Amino acid sequence: MNKLNVKETKVKIFYWLLSLVLVTLPFPKYNLNSQCIIALAVFWLFFNSFTEKKNNLKKNMGSFFTISSLFIISLLGLTYSSDFDTAIGNLKIPFLIFPLIIFSIDELTKKTTQKLLDLFSIATILAALLGLGKAFWLSYNDLGDYFYYLDFSKVLDKHTTYFSLFVCISIINIAFGLSLKSGYFIWCRVIAIAFLLFVLYLLSSKISLIYLIIATILSTIRAFLKKDSESFKIKVLRLLVLVILPIMFLTPNLKARISKEKASNISERVQLWGAVLDNYLEKNIIFGAGTGDGHQGLVERYKEIHYEVAAKDEYNAHNQYLEQLLFYGVIGLILLIVLLFHTLRILYTKDQPLYLVIFISFLIYMCSESILERHSGLIAFSFLTTIFLSTSNQKNADAEN
């Protein structure tokens, strides 16, 4: 086998490993996904020379340090944490691994990134079908109704918030393909979107519907400003989505969750955030409590305001921005905001509408959930952000639009 064939084989293996990181994310458990990340990291060590890695990394040095800053601050937080074991578990290692791997390889083309997103969308649909299959089997055998919110999450074996995030990303990716001349048959995409909207109904995730409404409005505004020559069917589909999404708030599943679950109500969430802020103000405002101590005293604060549900279940901040304050203080929050604005600026200036709309999903979800405190959110955000920046920073990015 000559050197050219060896290189082509290594490239194929590398991109398959890269895709497996995304494909395994929607499925139950985290072990397989973690193993894929480890396999990717090990293979990367032998993928290209150290000199090539260094030269490629130099091209993306700004983005590399912006993303990896969240790992660095979590590492520094070890030095002033009293709970060292918890601190080790809270290290944001993906913010180092993914930028180091992806920014140090040869150009990641837009075509490759689109394939990754398509595979992720397919994996999300398959994971949803697997969950529905389990729910139907349990219902058929009179073992319970698992078609609603937390019960449905049990058969998915994924938290509703994070699976709804995966569903939203998949919907946006599939919807953007509707306007392309090439790609899958248009009705297959429409059916896939309808199915995923049904899954969102079962998940009863309010933040997902809010995001999709915002995303549809933003994409409609962009189409108007850019004077895109969309077909009549696409325009009708946009209108239907804008009508259907608000109506979903009136469906039985959503109404049941809003009436029964206190923590999902705005007033209760504001009460929760108030307790979190009070707890933060008692700690080091500049540097936070540290990587292992961010939640110390939070349960006691919930008890003081008689928020029994939050105390019993040991709620986190349910807001990633407040979570940064608790653990890493003002510095940690600034680093997160810098990363968000850096990514938004590049995706906007490089005219990457699909990446931009998907990235906005994280910003919105962070307002009501501590996205980076769970494996699913941490991997999805760090991986996709790195992929989007790497693709957008390439010289040939504009040529592939």
N, C-alpha and C positions, 0 to 999 in steps of 0.2 A: 504494500500500500504506500503510494507516494505521499509527500508532505501535503499536497493540495487536498487529497482525499481525507487525510487525517484531520486537517483543519476543518473541512466541511462536516465531518462526523462529530468533531468536538462542538462545533457551533450548533448542530442539530440537538445534541444531547443537552447542551446548556439551555437552549430555548425551551426544550421539553421540561426540564427541571424548573425553569422560570414559570412556565404555564401551570405546572403542578402545584406551585405555591398558591396560585389563585383558584385553581379548580377544586382543591381540597378544602378551601375555606368555608363554603356554605354547608358542607356535610357534617354529620354528628361528630362530636369529640374533637380534640385538638391534637392528639398524638400524631396522626398521619400528617397533618399540616406542619407540625414542628419537625417531623422527620424529613419532610420535603425541603424545608428551609435549611436544615443541617446538610442534607445531600447537596443542595445548591452551593452552599458555602464551601464545602470540601472540594467539589468539582471546580469551583472558581479558582481555587489556589493553583490548579494545574492548567487552567484554560489558556492563559497567555503569560508572557514573561513579566517580571517585576517592572522592567523598564516601560513596557507597553501600558501596564496598569497605571504607573506614575504619570506618564504623558497624557493618558486619557483623563485621569483624575484632575489634572491641571486645567483642562478645558472647562470643567464644571466645579471649580474650587468654591465659588461663591455659593452655589446651591448645596454643595456637599456640607460646608460648615453651617449653613442655615438649618438644614435638616438635622445634622448630627448634634447641633447645640442642645437638642432636647435629651439626647443621651448624656452629653457632657454634664448638664445641670443635674441629672439624676445620679450621675457618678459622684459629683461633688456633694450631693445631698447625703451620701453615705457617711461623710466625715462628721456630720453633726446630728446623726440619727441615733437614738438610744436603742431602738428595736432593729438590730442589724439583720436578723433573719428576714423580717418583712421587707427591709430595704433592698436586700439582694433580689427578692422576688419582684420588686417594683422597678428594677432597672429597665430603662427603655432601650434595650439592646437592638431591636429592629431599626431604630433610628441611626444606628451605626452600620449594621450589617448591610441593609439594602442600598444605601447611598454608596458604600464602599464597593459593593459588587457591581451595581448597575452603572455607576459613573466611571468605572475603571475598565469597562469593556469597549469593544468597537461600537460604532454608531448603532443605536437602537432605532430602527426606522418606524415611521408612522404605521406602515403596513403590519409590522410585527406587533406593535402595541394594539392595533385594532383586532388582530387575531387573539391576543390575550384577553381583551374585553369580551369578544364573542364567545370564547371558551368559558369565561367566567359566567356569562349570561346563561349559556347552556347548562352549566353545572348548577346554577341557582334554580333553574326550572326542574332539573332532575331531582335535586334535593327536596324541592317543594312537592313534586309528584311522589317521592318516597314517603314524605310525611303524610300526605293525603291518603296514600295506600295503607299506611299503618292506622290512620284514623278510621277509614272505612272498615278495615278488618276488625278493629276493636268494637265499632258500632254494630257490625254484622253479628258478632259473637256476644252481644249484650254486655260488653265490658266497660261501657261508658261513652259519653259524648265528648269527643276531643276536637271539635270543630270551632273552638272559640278561644281566642287570646292565649292565656297561660296554659290551658289544656292543649291547645294546638302546638304551643312551643315545646311541650313535653314529647310529642311524637316527632317534632323536628329535631329535638335535642339541641336547640339553639335559643338564646334569649330573643324575645320578640323584636326588640329594638334593633338588634344587629342583623337579624334576618330580614327585617323590613328595609334596612339600609341596603342590603345586597339586592333585594327586589327592586328598589328604586333605581339603583345604579344600572341594573339589567334593563329596566323599562326605558331609561333614557338612552342607553346604548342601542337598543333595538329600534327605538323611535327615530333616532338620528339616521339610521340606515334606510328608513322609508323613502327619504328624498334622494337617495343615491341611484344612479343608473344601474350599477352592478350590485350584486349581493343576493340575499335569499329572496325567494318569491314573496311579494308584498303581503299576500294574505296570510302567509305563515307568520310574518312579523306581527300582523294585526291580531291574530289568534293568540300569539305568545304574550302580547301586551294585555289582552283581555284576561288571559289566565292569571297573569301576575297581579293584575288589579284585584281579581277574586281572592288571591292569596293574601293581599293586603287587607281585604275585608275580614278574612278569618283572623289575621294577626291583630286587627283593631288598633293599629298604630296611628295616632293622630299626627305625630310629627312627620310621618311619611307622606300623608295627604297634604299637609301644609307645604312641604318641600316640593311635591309634584306640581301643585298649583303655581308656586313661585317659578319653578323651572319651565313650565309651559308658557307662562306669561313672558319670561325672559327670552325664550326661544322665539316666541311670536313677535316680540318687539324687534329682535335681531333680524328676523326674516323681513320685517317691514322696512327697517332702516337699510338693510343690504339689498332690498328689492329682489329677494330670491324668487326665482321662477318655479314656485311650488305648484304641484298639480291640484286640481279641485278637490280630489280625495284627501290629500294631506291637510288642506285647509279645513275641510269638514271634520276630519279626525281631531285636529287641534280644538275645534269648537266643542265637539262631543266630550273631550277630556275635561275642558274647563267647566262644562255643565255637570258631568258625572262626579268629579272629585268632591265638590262641596256637598252634593247630595249624599255622598257616602257617610258624611257626619250624622245624617239622620237615620242611618240604617240601624237595625236592632243591636248588632254587635257593638257598634261605637257608642250608642246611647246607653247600653247596659254597662259598659266599662266606665263611662263618664259618671254615671249615677252611683256605681258601687265602689269604685276605687278612689279613695280620697287623694292619694298621692298624684293622681293624674290631673286633678283640678288645678287651675291657675292659682287660686288663693292658697291652696295647700302647698303648692310648689314655691310660692313666694315666701311662705312661712319657713319652709325648709331652707331656702337660700339665705334667709335672715339669720337662722341659727348657724349656718355655715360661716357667714361673714363675722358674726360675733365670736365664733371660735377662732377664726383667722386673726382677728384683731388682738386676741390675747397671746398670740405667738409672735415670732420674728417677722415683722411686716415685710422687710426687704428680702430675706432669704427663705422664709417659710419655716415649717417644722422639720423638714428633711425628708428624704426618700422613704423612710420607714415610719415616720411619726405623724404624717399628715392628718390621719383620722383620729388621733388620740384626743380624747375629750369630746368628740362629736356626739357620741351616744348620750353622754351626760347632759350635753346642751339640749338634745332632743327631749330628754326627760324633764328638764327645767321648764320647757314650754309646753309640756304635756302632749308631745307628739309621739304617742305610744307605738304606732305602726313603724315609724322611722327608727325608734329606739330598739324595738324588738327585732327588726330585720337588718339593723345596722346599715342604714342607707348611706351611700356616698353622697357627694354634693349634687348629683344629677345635673351637673353643668361643668363642662371641661375647663372653662375659663376660671371658675371658682376653685376647681380642683387644683389648677396650677398655683393659685394663691395659697391654698392650704399647704401644699408640699414644698413649693419653691419660691413663694412670695412674689413680690412685684417683678423681680428679675425673671422668674419662670414664666409669668404671664406675658411679659414683654417679648421673651424669646418665642413663645407660641404665636403671638400676634405678628411678629416680624416674619416668621415662616409662612403664615397665612397670606400676608400682604405680598411677600416676595413671590409666592406661587401664583397668586391672582394677577399680579402685574405681568409676569412672564406669559402666562396663558392668554391674557387679554392682548398684550402687544404682539404676540406671535400668532394671533387669530386662530386659537384652538377652541372653538365653541363647545365641542363635545367634552373635552377634558375640563373646561371651565365650569360647565353646568354640573358635571359629576363632582368636581371638587367643592362646589358650593354646597352640595349635600352634607359634607362633613361640617362646614361652618354652621349650618342650620341645626344639625343633630347635636352639635356640641353645646347648643343653648339649652337643651333639656336633658342631655345625658353626658356622663363622664366617659366619652368614647374611648379614650386612650387607657382606661383602667381595666379593660378586658381584652383577651387575646384577639378576638374577632375584629374589634375596632382598631386596635393597635396595629395589627398586621395590614388590614385593609388600607388604613390611612397612610402609614409609612411606605408601603409598597407602591400604591397607586400614585402618591405624590411624587415619589422618586422617578417612577416610570414616565409620568407626564412631563416632569421637568427635563429629564434626559432626552425625551423625544422632541420636545419643543426647542431645546437648546441646539439641536443639530442643524448644520448648515442646509441640509436638504429638506428640512421640515416644511418650509413654505412650498417647495416644489411638489410635495406630495399631497397638498391640500386639495 
